[in-house]
Amino acid sequence: MTEIRSVIVADPNTIMLQALSDLFERDKRFSLVATSKTAEGFLESCLRVPVDIGIVDWTIPQLGAERLLGILRDRPDAPRIIVYSGSSDPDLPRRAMAAGAAAFLTRDAPEQQLLDVAATVAAGRMVFPYMDVRGLKRDPRDSLTEREKTLLAALAKGRTNIELAAELDISINTVKFHLRNLYEKLGLNNRSQAIAFYYANAVS
């Protein structure tokens, strides 16, 4: 007897969310346990009910699939995520794989293909289009500008925003702007994480 796999579908578009829900409800290999229009709702559902598979739109608000995958990556009970995207960006499959997705599929693929990919992922395999994987282990520090590296080094010394502005001869608003960019590039949320990242990775 085929094991029934539990599924959560997350998509910001109401029509697409309903279509995906109907698709999985009709297939006896799956049990749709929840739907969500946000990444936060998806996370809450995962915490409430153990789930095998997640179908997630790449642009799911507020976090986006990339950040969502990063949060789920360290959870032993996290669902296997299929990124289902309407974007034509050729770099998205690589980014999805690097973030921890189990599969990537574009919206123009036939419905049956999504169901088959979900079944394949449930069986423990990964499904991605052909891509150049040489950049998968790209060091996030490589994306930092010299100013951002300087700012991170000063931040690690315990400088406040006012002290950073004075030391680098820039405004406090510019400091905040650079810090937001720095956090986003490194996948961090706050100053403490940035300092920990600096000492763990010896940024130079």
URRAWO-V183817 format. One record per backbone hydrogen bond with DSSP energy under -1.0 kcal/mol. CO is the residue of the C=O (numbers start at 1). NH is the residue of the N-H. E is the energy in kcal/mol with one decimal. If there is no record, write none. Layout:
CO|NH|E + CO|NH|E
This chain:
5|31|-2.7 + 6|53|-2.1 + 7|33|-2.6 + 7|34|-1.0 + 8|55|-2.7 + 9|36|-2.0 + 10|57|-2.0 + 13|17|-2.9 + 14|18|-2.1 + 15|19|-2.3 + 16|20|-2.7 + 17|21|-2.2 + 18|22|-2.7 + 19|23|-2.1 + 20|24|-2.2 + 21|25|-2.2 + 22|26|-1.5 + 27|30|-1.8 + 29|5|-2.5 + 31|7|-2.4 + 34|9|-1.8 + 36|11|-2.1 + 38|42|-1.7 + 39|43|-2.5 + 40|44|-2.3 + 41|45|-2.0 + 42|46|-2.2 + 43|47|-2.0 + 44|48|-1.6 + 45|49|-2.7 + 52|80|-2.8 + 53|8|-2.0 + 54|82|-3.3 + 55|10|-3.1 + 56|84|-2.4 + 57|60|-1.6 + 58|65|-2.3 + 60|64|-2.0 + 61|39|-4.0 + 64|68|-2.1 + 65|69|-2.9 + 66|70|-1.6 + 67|71|-2.0 + 68|72|-2.2 + 69|73|-1.8 + 72|75|-2.1 + 75|78|-1.6 + 80|54|-2.6 + 81|102|-2.8 + 81|103|-1.3 + 82|56|-2.6 + 83|105|-2.6 + 85|107|-2.3 + 89|92|-1.4 + 91|95|-2.2 + 92|96|-3.0 + 93|97|-2.4 + 94|98|-2.7 + 95|99|-1.9 + 96|101|-2.8 + 102|127|-1.9 + 103|83|-2.5 + 105|85|-2.1 + 106|109|-1.7 + 110|114|-1.3 + 111|115|-1.8 + 112|116|-2.4 + 113|117|-2.7 + 114|118|-2.4 + 115|119|-2.0 + 116|120|-2.2 + 117|121|-2.8 + 118|122|-2.3 + 119|123|-1.1 + 120|125|-1.9 + 121|124|-1.9 + 127|104|-2.0 + 133|136|-1.8 + 135|138|-1.6 + 139|142|-1.9 + 140|143|-1.3 + 141|144|-1.4 + 145|149|-2.2 + 146|150|-2.3 + 147|151|-2.6 + 148|152|-2.5 + 149|153|-2.2 + 150|154|-2.2 + 151|155|-2.6 + 152|156|-2.1 + 154|159|-1.3 + 155|158|-2.0 + 160|164|-2.7 + 161|165|-2.4 + 162|166|-2.0 + 163|167|-2.7 + 164|168|-2.4 + 165|170|-2.1 + 171|175|-2.0 + 172|176|-2.5 + 173|177|-2.2 + 174|178|-2.6 + 175|179|-2.5 + 176|180|-2.3 + 177|181|-2.0 + 178|182|-2.6 + 179|183|-2.9 + 180|184|-2.2 + 181|185|-2.5 + 182|186|-2.0 + 183|188|-2.9 + 190|194|-1.7 + 191|195|-2.5 + 192|196|-2.3 + 193|197|-2.5 + 194|198|-2.3 + 195|199|-2.0 + 196|200|-1.9 + 197|201|-1.9 + 198|202|-1.4
